[in-house]
Amino acid sequence: MNDRSSSSLSTPGARASSRGNSPTTASKSGLPALLMEEAARPSLMDENLVLFKGTANPGLAEAVARHLGLPLGQAMVTRFSNGETRVKIEENVRGAEVFVIQPTCGNVNDSIMELLIMVDALSRASARSICAVIPYYGYAKQEKKTSGREPISAKLVANLITTAGADRVITIDLHAAAIQGFFDIPVDNLVALPLLANYFQARGIVNSDLVVVSPDAGGVARARGLAERLGARLAIIFKRRPEPDQADVIEVVGEIEGRTALVVDDMISTGGTLVRGVETLIERGVKKVYAAATHAILAGNATRIIENSPIEELVITDTVPLPEEARRLKKLTVLSVAPLLGETIRRNYFNLSVSKLFD
Ligand code: R5P
């Protein structure tokens, strides 16, 4: 595994309740140059902003805190012996603008419940506003009924988060952008595309031979966005799912023979969509395949089938923690979304444009 996560600053100090305006601020790895003026950034230590982490991806929350130069807020998050989640906020948050970083991954139901309970605790502790920072939104694939008598679980989760007391949500690459509309509070749905595009540009694989491939019809907008950024061609794989968690390729549309392909997806769960797609591309004359995805869930045998696949390199982000066996994958590169999240939190706090990050 190649880790391209960025490190940054951290200094201790007290928090106060003053709030000012901030200049356009900094970032790393894939964010525009106008945001690179680190030196111009005022410290957040004297601001009324508090970051908390849940237990789903503490490493990412710590990296965000380092990026912002803030300590994480003190909270106890454990389990009662009967399995219930136990939360206690261990510092004053009265009147504070609070951000809780908790992707709803791993044990998805526990992660969601933990987020809800933390938001409830912060709301009852009189936080002025609570932003749920959910880098990976679990249940996102259940965003519509595909047959009768099915739930719309992604909407149910949105209702729960709002009811618990969240005032805002920050997330990355929602499986379907329309999930933003499941909330009646503001949602910043960030995209990892610039991060991935910059990486592949720097990697030197971008040339007139490159074709960006969507592994299914649902991912075409994402693949087209990457193809446009890289000045590459676009191809689309059509797949079907004979049953849940199984993927079959039906057809490939686009010129692929003799080219280098870059398959891009929002998430890799069982790895079936990606690996079936890559095998088909090779069978149809693609000479080399790279792959990229924002959320590397890597459930079940995913790591093994990716390792044994003809993929040259798989580039992912750290929205969810990597399973242990995936850390040994030599063809894996991890890019950190911590600067992107940190910058978005800063911009939310100072009421600055977030879309400017993607100009
Ligand atoms: C599906 O619509 C998604 O965009 C991904 O392609 C899918 O979730 C990947 O799942 P798996 O790795 O289990 O095939």
Boltz pocket constraint, residues with backbone or C-beta under 6 A from the ligand:
constraints:
  - pocket:
      binder: B
      contacts: [[A, 141], [A, 175], [A, 215], [A, 216], [A, 218], [A, 219], [A, 245], [A, 247], [A, 265], [A, 266], [A, 267], [A, 268], [A, 269], [A, 270], [A, 271], [A, 272], [A, 273], [A, 274]]
      max_distance: 6.0
